[in-house]
Amino acid sequence: MTQVYNDREGTKSMNVWTSKMLARSLAGHDKGSLYVVLEENPDAGSYLLSDGKHRTLNHPKRKNAKHVQLITHLPDSTLARMQEITLDAHVRKILKEYSASA
C-alpha cells in the first residue's frame, strides 16, 4: 500500500510504503533471498518485493505468491521501521537487522 505525500510547494511527491511482512524466496534464481513486501495483489496471487539493492523501491520484483514464504511475526522495532520506508537504504537496514537477529 502506498501513500503519496506532497511537499509545501506541491512539486515533489514521495512514496511511503507501509508493510508488515518480510518474504523469503522459495524458487527461482533468487532462492533464499530476503525481501520486504511492498504490496500484495491478491487478485493476481503475487507480491511486489524489494531488497533495496538489486530490486529497488522504484523497480520492485513481482513474485508469485506460491514462490515466497511470508514472515509475519516480526520484532516491534522492525515493524516500527517498516512503517517509515521511503528510501532503499531503509529497506537494506531492515533486512540487515532481521538477518542479524534471526
DSSP file (Angstrom, degrees, kcal/mol; ACC not computed):
  #  RESIDUE AA STRUCTURE BP1 BP2  ACC     N-H-->O    O-->H-N    N-H-->O    O-->H-N    TCO  KAPPA ALPHA  PHI   PSI    X-CA   Y-CA   Z-CA
    1    1 A M              0   0    0      0, 0.0    17,-1.9     0, 0.0     2,-0.4   0.000 360.0 360.0 360.0 130.9    0.0    0.0    0.0
    2    2 A T  E     -A   17   0A   0     15,-0.2     2,-0.4    13,-0.1    15,-0.2  -0.884 360.0-163.1-116.1 148.5    1.4    3.4   -0.9
    3    3 A Q  E     -A   16   0A   0     13,-1.2    13,-1.6    -2,-0.4     2,-0.5  -0.990  14.9-142.1-124.9 137.7    0.5    6.8    0.3
    4    4 A V  E     -A   15   0A   0     -2,-0.4     2,-0.4    11,-0.2    11,-0.2  -0.882  16.2-172.4-106.7 128.7    1.6    9.9   -1.6
    5    5 A Y  E     -A   14   0A   0      9,-1.5     9,-1.7    -2,-0.5     2,-0.3  -0.941   9.8-149.7-116.9 139.4    2.7   13.0    0.3
    6    6 A N  E     -A   13   0A   0     -2,-0.4     7,-0.2     7,-0.2     2,-0.0  -0.834  15.1-126.2-106.5 147.1    3.4   16.3   -1.3
    7    7 A D    >   -     0   0    0      5,-1.1     3,-0.9    -2,-0.3    -1,-0.1  -0.176  43.6 -82.8 -79.6-176.6    5.9   18.9    0.0
    8    8 A R  T 3  S+     0   0    0      1,-0.3    -1,-0.1     2,-0.1    -2,-0.0   0.863 130.3  45.5 -58.6 -40.6    5.0   22.5    0.7
    9    9 A E  T 3  S-     0   0    0      1,-0.1    -1,-0.3     0, 0.0    -3,-0.0   0.684 103.8-129.8 -77.7 -17.0    5.4   23.7   -2.9
   10   10 A G  S <  S+     0   0    0     -3,-0.9    -2,-0.1     2,-0.1    -1,-0.1   0.687  77.3 113.3  76.8  17.3    3.5   20.7   -4.2
   11   11 A T        +     0   0    0      1,-0.0     2,-0.3     2,-0.0    -3,-0.0   0.806  67.2  46.5 -92.9 -31.2    6.2   19.9   -6.7
   12   12 A K        -     0   0    0      2,-0.0    -5,-1.1     0, 0.0     2,-0.4  -0.784  62.1-159.7-110.5 153.2    7.6   16.6   -5.4
   13   13 A S  E     -A    6   0A   0     -2,-0.3     2,-0.4    -7,-0.2    -7,-0.2  -0.987   6.1-160.1-128.0 147.0    5.8   13.5   -4.3
   14   14 A M  E     -A    5   0A   0     -9,-1.7    -9,-1.5    -2,-0.4     2,-0.4  -0.988  13.5-135.1-128.6 129.4    7.3   10.9   -2.1
   15   15 A N  E     -A    4   0A   0     -2,-0.4     2,-0.6    71,-0.2   -11,-0.2  -0.684  13.8-164.8 -83.0 133.4    6.1    7.3   -1.7
   16   16 A V  E     -A    3   0A   0    -13,-1.6   -13,-1.2    -2,-0.4     2,-0.4  -0.973  11.9-151.3-116.4 113.6    5.8    5.9    1.8
   17   17 A W  E     -AB   2  85A   0     68,-1.9    68,-0.8    -2,-0.6     2,-0.6  -0.714   6.6-162.3 -88.4 130.6    5.5    2.2    1.7
   18   18 A T        +     0   0    0    -17,-1.9     2,-0.3    -2,-0.4    65,-0.2  -0.955  24.4 151.9-115.6 118.0    3.6    0.6    4.6
   19   19 A S        -     0   0    0     63,-0.6    19,-0.1    -2,-0.6    66,-0.1  -0.953  34.1-167.2-141.1 157.3    4.2   -3.1    5.0
   20   20 A K        +     0   0    0     -2,-0.3     2,-0.3    17,-0.1    54,-0.1   0.100  67.2  72.1-130.8  20.8    4.1   -5.6    7.9
   21   21 A M        -     0   0    0     16,-0.4    16,-1.8    61,-0.1     2,-0.3  -0.967  52.0-159.6-139.4 152.6    5.8   -8.5    6.2
   22   22 A L  E     -CD  36  71B   0     49,-2.2    49,-3.4    -2,-0.3     2,-0.3  -0.815  19.8-154.3-114.7 164.9    9.1   -9.9    5.0
   23   23 A A  E     -CD  35  70B   0     12,-2.5    12,-2.9    -2,-0.3     2,-0.5  -0.999   9.6-150.3-143.9 144.7    9.4  -12.7    2.5
   24   24 A R  E     -CD  34  69B   0     45,-2.5    45,-2.8    -2,-0.3     2,-0.3  -0.958  28.7-119.9-113.2 132.1   11.9  -15.3    1.6
   25   25 A S  E     - D   0  68B   0      8,-2.5     7,-2.9    -2,-0.5    43,-0.2  -0.517  26.0-176.8 -72.5 132.5   12.1  -16.5   -2.0
   26   26 A L        +     0   0    0     41,-3.1     2,-0.3    -2,-0.3    42,-0.2   0.594  65.3  27.2-103.3 -16.0   11.5  -20.3   -2.3
   27   27 A A  S    S+     0   0    0     40,-1.0     3,-0.3     3,-0.1    -1,-0.2  -0.977  88.7  41.7-147.7 156.4   12.1  -20.7   -6.0
   28   28 A G  S >  S-     0   0    0     -2,-0.3     3,-1.6     1,-0.2    -3,-0.0  -0.400 100.3 -50.0 101.4-178.2   14.0  -19.1   -8.9
   29   29 A H  T 3  S+     0   0    0      1,-0.3    -1,-0.2    -2,-0.1     0, 0.0   0.694 135.5  55.7 -67.6 -17.5   17.5  -17.7   -9.3
   30   30 A D  T >  S+     0   0    0     -3,-0.3     3,-2.5     3,-0.1    -5,-0.3   0.115  76.8 156.0 -99.6  20.1   17.0  -15.7   -6.1
   31   31 A K  T <   +     0   0    0     -3,-1.6    -5,-0.2     1,-0.3     3,-0.1  -0.205  67.9  19.2 -52.3 129.8   16.1  -18.7   -4.0
   32   32 A G  T 3  S+     0   0    0     -7,-2.9    -1,-0.3     1,-0.3    -6,-0.1   0.295  91.5 136.9  92.2  -9.3   16.8  -18.0   -0.3
   33   33 A S    <   -     0   0    0     -3,-2.5    -8,-2.5    -9,-0.1     2,-0.4  -0.410  49.3-132.5 -73.8 148.3   16.8  -14.2   -0.7
   34   34 A L  E     +C   24   0B   0    -10,-0.2     2,-0.3    -2,-0.1   -10,-0.2  -0.847  29.3 175.6-104.1 136.1   15.1  -12.0    1.8
   35   35 A Y  E     -C   23   0B   0    -12,-2.9   -12,-2.5    -2,-0.4     2,-0.5  -0.915  32.2-120.0-135.2 159.0   12.8   -9.2    0.7
   36   36 A V  E     -CE  22  50B   0     14,-2.8    14,-1.8    -2,-0.3     2,-0.6  -0.886  33.5-126.0 -94.6 132.3   10.4   -6.6    2.2
   37   37 A V  E     + E   0  49B   0    -16,-1.8   -16,-0.4    -2,-0.5    12,-0.2  -0.713  31.7 175.7 -80.6 118.2    6.8   -7.0    0.9
   38   38 A L  E     +     0   0B   0     10,-3.1     2,-0.3    -2,-0.6   -20,-0.3   0.837  64.0   0.6 -89.9 -39.0    5.8   -3.6   -0.6
   39   39 A E  E     - E   0  48B   0      9,-1.2     9,-2.7   -22,-0.1     2,-0.4  -0.997  58.7-142.3-154.7 144.8    2.4   -4.6   -1.9
   40   40 A E  E     - E   0  47B   0     -2,-0.3     7,-0.2     7,-0.2    -3,-0.0  -0.924   6.9-167.1-110.4 134.4    0.1   -7.6   -2.1
   41   41 A N  E  >> + E   0  46B   0      5,-2.9     5,-1.8    -2,-0.4     4,-1.4  -0.806   8.9 176.9-119.7  87.8   -2.0   -8.3   -5.2
   42   42 A P  T  45S+     0   0    0      0, 0.0    -1,-0.1     0, 0.0     5,-0.0   0.799  76.9  59.9 -65.4 -28.1   -4.5  -11.0   -4.1
   43   43 A D  T  45S+     0   0    0      1,-0.2    -2,-0.0     2,-0.1     0, 0.0   0.912 116.3  32.1 -65.1 -41.6   -6.3  -11.0   -7.5
   44   44 A A  T  45S-     0   0    0     -3,-0.4    -1,-0.2     2,-0.1    21,-0.1   0.573 107.4-124.9 -90.9 -10.4   -3.1  -11.9   -9.4
   45   45 A G  T  <5S+     0   0    0     -4,-1.4    20,-3.2     1,-0.3    21,-0.4   0.909  70.4 113.1  68.4  41.8   -1.7  -14.0   -6.5
   46   46 A S  E   < -EF  41  64B   0     -5,-1.8    -5,-2.9    18,-0.3     2,-0.3  -0.896  53.1-142.1-141.3 169.6    1.5  -12.1   -6.4
   47   47 A Y  E     -EF  40  63B   0     16,-2.3    16,-2.4    -2,-0.3     2,-0.6  -0.941  16.9-129.5-130.0 151.3    3.6   -9.7   -4.3
   48   48 A L  E     -EF  39  62B   0     -9,-2.7   -10,-3.1    -2,-0.3    -9,-1.2  -0.930  36.5-171.2 -99.8 124.5    5.8   -6.7   -5.0
   49   49 A L  E     -EF  37  61B   0     12,-3.2    12,-3.1    -2,-0.6     2,-0.4  -0.868  13.5-171.9-122.4 148.2    9.2   -7.2   -3.3
   50   50 A S  E     -E   36   0B   0    -14,-1.8   -14,-2.8    -2,-0.3     6,-0.2  -0.999  18.4-178.2-138.6 141.8   12.2   -5.1   -2.7
   51   51 A D        -     0   0    0      4,-1.7     5,-0.2    -2,-0.4    44,-0.1   0.391  46.3-123.9-113.1  -1.6   15.7   -5.8   -1.3
   52   52 A G  S    S+     0   0    0      3,-2.0     4,-0.2     1,-0.2    40,-0.1   0.327  96.8  54.1  80.7  -9.2   16.9   -2.2   -1.6
   53   53 A K  S    S+     0   0    0      2,-0.3     3,-0.2     3,-0.1    -1,-0.2   0.697 122.0  10.4-119.1 -68.3   19.9   -3.2   -3.7
   54   54 A H  S    S+     0   0    0      1,-0.3     2,-0.7     2,-0.0    -4,-0.0   0.853 136.4  40.3 -84.3 -37.6   19.1   -5.2   -6.8
   55   55 A R  S    S-     0   0    0      6,-0.0    -3,-2.0     3,-0.0    -4,-1.7  -0.904  85.1-170.2-114.1 100.8   15.3   -4.6   -6.6
   56   56 A T        -     0   0    0     -2,-0.7     3,-0.2     3,-0.4    -3,-0.1  -0.207  38.9 -99.9 -86.6 176.5   14.7   -1.1   -5.5
   57   57 A L  S    S+     0   0    0      1,-0.2    -1,-0.1     2,-0.1    30,-0.0   0.819 124.7  50.8 -65.5 -30.6   11.6    0.7   -4.4
   58   58 A N  S    S+     0   0    0      1,-0.2    -1,-0.2     0, 0.0    -3,-0.0   0.759 122.9  29.7 -77.8 -24.9   11.2    2.2   -7.9
   59   59 A H  S    S+     0   0    0     -3,-0.2    -3,-0.4     2,-0.0    -1,-0.2  -0.559  83.1 177.9-133.7  69.1   11.7   -1.2   -9.6
   60   60 A P        -     0   0    0      0, 0.0     2,-0.4     0, 0.0   -10,-0.2  -0.245  31.6-108.9 -72.3 162.5   10.3   -3.9   -7.3
   61   61 A K  E     -F   49   0B   0    -12,-3.1   -12,-3.2    -6,-0.1     2,-0.6  -0.773  21.1-143.9 -91.8 131.6   10.2   -7.6   -8.1
   62   62 A R  E     -F   48   0B   0     -2,-0.4     2,-0.4   -14,-0.2   -14,-0.2  -0.867  26.7-179.7 -93.6 124.0    6.8   -9.2   -8.8
   63   63 A K  E     -F   47   0B   0    -16,-2.4   -16,-2.3    -2,-0.6     5,-0.1  -0.981  31.7-108.9-130.9 137.5    6.8  -12.7   -7.5
   64   64 A N  E >   -F   46   0B   0     -2,-0.4     3,-1.9   -18,-0.2   -18,-0.3  -0.348  28.9-124.8 -61.7 139.5    4.1  -15.4   -7.5
   65   65 A A  G >  S+     0   0    0    -20,-3.2     3,-1.2     1,-0.3   -19,-0.1   0.806 109.0  58.1 -59.9 -32.1    2.7  -16.0   -4.0
   66   66 A K  G 3  S+     0   0    0    -21,-0.4    -1,-0.3     1,-0.2   -20,-0.1   0.597 100.8  58.7 -76.5  -7.3    3.4  -19.7   -4.2
   67   67 A H  G <  S+     0   0    0     -3,-1.9   -41,-3.1   -41,-0.1   -40,-1.0   0.280  99.9  66.2-103.2   9.7    7.1  -18.9   -4.7
   68   68 A V  E <   -D   25   0B   0     -3,-1.2     2,-0.6   -43,-0.2   -43,-0.2  -0.960  66.0-144.1-130.4 150.9    7.6  -16.9   -1.4
   69   69 A Q  E     -D   24   0B   0    -45,-2.8   -45,-2.5    -2,-0.3     2,-0.2  -0.965  27.0-138.3-109.4 117.5    7.4  -17.7    2.3
   70   70 A L  E     -D   23   0B   0     -2,-0.6     2,-0.6   -47,-0.2   -47,-0.3  -0.515   8.1-155.7 -78.5 142.1    5.9  -14.8    4.2
   71   71 A I  E     +D   22   0B   0    -49,-3.4   -49,-2.2    -2,-0.2     3,-0.0  -0.944  26.9 157.6-117.0 105.1    7.5  -13.8    7.5
   72   72 A T        +     0   0    0     -2,-0.6     2,-1.1   -51,-0.2    -1,-0.1   0.682  50.7  81.1-105.5 -22.0    4.7  -12.0    9.5
   73   73 A H        +     0   0    0    -52,-0.0    -1,-0.1     0, 0.0   -52,-0.1  -0.742  63.9 161.0 -90.5  98.9    6.0  -12.4   13.1
   74   74 A L        -     0   0    0     -2,-1.1    -2,-0.0   -54,-0.1     5,-0.0  -0.842  44.3 -96.1-119.9 153.0    8.5   -9.6   13.4
   75   75 A P     >  -     0   0    0      0, 0.0     4,-2.2     0, 0.0     3,-0.3  -0.298  37.0-115.3 -61.9 152.4   10.1   -7.8   16.3
   76   76 A D  H  > S+     0   0    0      1,-0.2     4,-2.3     2,-0.2     5,-0.2   0.852 115.2  56.1 -59.7 -36.5    8.4   -4.5   17.3
   77   77 A S  H  > S+     0   0    0      2,-0.2     4,-1.8     1,-0.2    -1,-0.2   0.891 108.3  47.8 -64.6 -38.3   11.5   -2.5   16.3
   78   78 A T  H  > S+     0   0    0     -3,-0.3     4,-2.0     2,-0.2    -2,-0.2   0.915 110.6  51.3 -67.5 -43.2   11.4   -3.9   12.8
   79   79 A L  H  X S+     0   0    0     -4,-2.2     4,-1.0     1,-0.2    -2,-0.2   0.885 108.2  52.4 -61.4 -39.0    7.7   -3.2   12.5
   80   80 A A  H >< S+     0   0    0     -4,-2.3     3,-0.5     1,-0.2     4,-0.2   0.909 110.6  47.4 -64.1 -41.6    8.3    0.4   13.5
   81   81 A R  H >< S+     0   0    0     -4,-1.8     3,-1.5     1,-0.2    -1,-0.2   0.852 105.5  59.7 -66.9 -33.9   11.0    0.8   10.9
   82   82 A M  H >< S+     0   0    0     -4,-2.0     3,-0.9     1,-0.3   -63,-0.6   0.750  95.6  62.3 -69.1 -22.4    8.8   -0.7    8.2
   83   83 A Q  T << S+     0   0    0     -4,-1.0    -1,-0.3    -3,-0.5    -2,-0.2   0.595 105.4  48.2 -76.2  -9.6    6.2    1.9    8.7
   84   84 A E  T <  S+     0   0    0     -3,-1.5     2,-0.6    -4,-0.2    -1,-0.2  -0.001  72.4 144.7-120.9  27.8    8.7    4.6    7.6
   85   85 A I  B <   +B   17   0A   0     -3,-0.9   -68,-1.9   -68,-0.8     3,-0.1  -0.576   8.7 134.7 -73.6 116.3   10.2    3.1    4.4
   86   86 A T        +     0   0    0     -2,-0.6     2,-0.3     1,-0.2   -71,-0.2   0.464  62.7  46.2-130.5 -18.1   10.9    5.9    1.9
   87   87 A L  S  > S-     0   0    0     -3,-0.2     4,-1.2     1,-0.1     3,-0.5  -0.874  77.9-119.9-127.9 158.4   14.4    5.0    0.7
   88   88 A D  H  > S+     0   0    0     -2,-0.3     4,-2.4     1,-0.2     5,-0.2   0.822 113.7  63.3 -63.6 -30.8   16.2    1.9   -0.4
   89   89 A A  H  > S+     0   0    0      1,-0.2     4,-2.2     2,-0.2    -1,-0.2   0.856  98.7  54.4 -63.0 -34.6   18.6    2.4    2.5
   90   90 A H  H  > S+     0   0    0     -3,-0.5     4,-2.2     2,-0.2    -1,-0.2   0.912 108.4  48.8 -64.2 -41.8   15.7    1.9    4.9
   91   91 A V  H  X S+     0   0    0     -4,-1.2     4,-2.4     1,-0.2     5,-0.2   0.935 111.2  49.3 -63.3 -47.0   14.9   -1.4    3.2
   92   92 A R  H  X S+     0   0    0     -4,-2.4     4,-2.3     1,-0.2    -1,-0.2   0.896 110.9  50.4 -60.1 -40.8   18.5   -2.6    3.4
   93   93 A K  H  X S+     0   0    0     -4,-2.2     4,-2.6     2,-0.2    -1,-0.2   0.907 109.9  49.9 -65.2 -42.7   18.8   -1.7    7.1
   94   94 A I  H  X S+     0   0    0     -4,-2.2     4,-2.4     1,-0.2    -2,-0.2   0.933 113.2  45.9 -61.0 -46.9   15.6   -3.6    7.9
   95   95 A L  H  X S+     0   0    0     -4,-2.4     4,-2.3     1,-0.2    -2,-0.2   0.873 112.7  50.6 -65.7 -37.3   16.8   -6.7    6.1
   96   96 A K  H  X S+     0   0    0     -4,-2.3     4,-1.9    -5,-0.2    -2,-0.2   0.920 112.0  46.7 -66.4 -44.0   20.2   -6.5    7.7
   97   97 A E  H  X S+     0   0    0     -4,-2.6     4,-1.7     2,-0.2    -2,-0.2   0.907 113.2  48.8 -65.5 -41.3   18.8   -6.1   11.2
   98   98 A Y  H  X S+     0   0    0     -4,-2.4     4,-1.7     1,-0.2    -1,-0.2   0.913 110.6  50.6 -65.8 -41.6   16.4   -9.0   10.7
   99   99 A S  H  < S+     0   0    0     -4,-2.3    -1,-0.2     1,-0.2    -2,-0.2   0.874 110.5  50.2 -63.8 -36.3   19.1  -11.3    9.3
  100  100 A A  H  < S+     0   0    0     -4,-1.9    -1,-0.2     1,-0.2    -2,-0.2   0.842 113.3  45.4 -70.7 -32.6   21.3  -10.5   12.3
  101  101 A S  H  <        0   0    0     -4,-1.7    -2,-0.2     1,-0.2    -1,-0.2   0.725 360.0 360.0 -83.6 -21.4   18.5  -11.3   14.8
  102  102 A A     <        0   0    0     -4,-1.7    -1,-0.2    -5,-0.2    -2,-0.2   0.466 360.0 360.0 -84.6 360.0   17.4  -14.5   13.2
